[in-house]
Amino acid sequence: MSFEKVKETIVEIINCDEEKITMDASLKDDLGIDSLDAMELSMALEEAYNITIEEEALQDFDTVRKIVEYIDKQVA
């Protein structure tokens, strides 16, 4: 599972307290990620995992769990 690496990337991009980042944390409501942060996060994750995140998938990312599940499928 990619949770720890995703968590580190989120902390790096939005400079939030890592205790806030759980699998069920809402990117918008709990972490305060806006559209610019989301783009930066997706680029950082693409680079970290050497994957391409499709636009439709990006729009579906509303929790940390959805990001982790998407990455796990891409790198499997």
N, C-alpha and C positions, 0 to 999 in steps of 0.2 A: 504494500500500500504506500502511496506517495504522500500521505498526510504531512509528515514532518517537513519534507522539502517544500511542499506547497505553503505550509505555515511560515517557514523561513522567508519565502519569496514575498508573501503578503506583508509580513513585518517590514521587510526591506522597502517595499514599494510605498506603503501608506503610513509607515512609522507608528503603528498602533501597539498596544500592549499585547504581547503574545498570549496571555491568559484569556483574552477575548475570543481568540480564534479556536473554535471547536468545529467538529464536523457539521453540526447543525446551525452554525452561526450564519445569519443572513448577511450577505455582502453589503447590502444597502442599509438595512435597519440596524444591525448590530455593529458593523465595522465602518459604516459611513463611506463606503466606496462609491464615488461618482463615475460618470462615463469616462472621464479622462484617466482616472485611476484604473478603471477596468481595462482600458486599452493598454496602459503601461504594464499592468499585471499580465495580460494575455501575451504581450511581446516577451516579457521576462520568462513566462512559463514555456513559450515556444522555444526560446533559446536554451533554457535549462534542460528541457527534455528532448530537444531536437525534433519537434513535431510542428504541425501547422494546425491551428485551432480554427475551425470553420466558423463563419459569421453566425450561422444558425445556432451552433453550439454555444458560442459566446453569449448570445441573447438568452440562452437557457440557464446560464450560470447565476442562480440566485442564492445558493448556499455553498459553503466550502465543500460539502459532500459531493455536490454535482461536479465541481472542478476535479476533485480527487478521482471520482468514478470515471470521468471522461479521460483523464490522463492515464489511469490504469488500463483502460481499454486500448488506448492508442499505443502504449509501449509494451503491451502483452505480446 
